[in-house]
């Protein structure tokens, strides 16, 4: 039977990158003792205020079809949130609501890139970025995120990668998997490159509220000079410990949203009304859980670095935000994939191979900071024992 070129383009996207995690889940299901340090599930439940709002909305009959761009109450709440954060009016007609950031990112990319186009993206990158670019028919053009720059994408590297086929730059700040946070100067320089070459900037800001310490967050949307070419995607998945609610949005220019809406309507009609009501409540006030998670994740990253630096030759790149820490394993003489497989089979610890996020992390692993402290320490002990040649 025949399949579309889209299906064929995506046939190999992402499959190998999750192989270690899938094996870990199978081992855990069979009763094997595995410390799962691979995936970034929040370490707290969704706040009761949000779940109560969703339940109340369900009981009130909020299960009808939604407005195709998103429920008015949610778009008004998002407009108020962004107007407050950016210091200028952002109107409700600049938002489209989706079932999560992933759906938003997929639809946005289909709206601005197609066959023959190129999209510049940092390497390493979140594991689905290759897929959303490939699904549009465009080609991903990776540029290196280097440790000596704190894994912050450099405007000069973006400029060097631009060709006549380039249509967009896909940014992720704060960044997964590195935890890098773009500074104001970085964002300004990237905006100038995009303006010079007439490029879109798509910014995934899902970790916006989970910065460690006092580093300021700067969105590409913050500069009015570039706002007509900027599209931001975000959700409550991380900031409000609600990944299962699948509630996200994009914010762009009014013209962008008008042009994108028919595509959205070909796929879906907004997000579920009862979830929209819960999301409107969530974004209308500061998250009650984001600061606590960020504080715990930052402390675990420091503890991981101290433990591994003291007992092994592994080196931890301390993240500036998010739920993960990267570990340079080149001192072992092994790739991150090789070490991840051995840690799973011989030490009972599941981590992600760095290469799952791009070729530049071939000799790195990514460790989740979301395990409870006692379990996290056991995982650290097992990694140290394995790297030093002792069975845990």
LINVENNOR-V981391 format. One record per helix or strand of 2 or more residues. SS is the DSSP state (2 for helix, 1 for strand). FROM is the first residue (numbers start at 1). TO is the last residue. If there is no record, write none. Layout:
SS FROM TO
SS FROM TO
//
This chain:
2 5 9
2 16 29
1 35 36
2 48 59
2 72 86
2 92 94
1 95 98
2 101 112
1 118 123
2 129 136
1 139 144
2 147 149
2 155 161
1 166 172
2 184 197
1 200 204
2 220 222
2 227 229
1 230 235
2 243 245
1 248 251
2 254 267
2 273 283
2 290 311
1 315 317
1 324 328
2 330 332
2 336 347
1 349 350
1 352 353
2 354 357
2 359 361
1 364 368
2 373 387
//
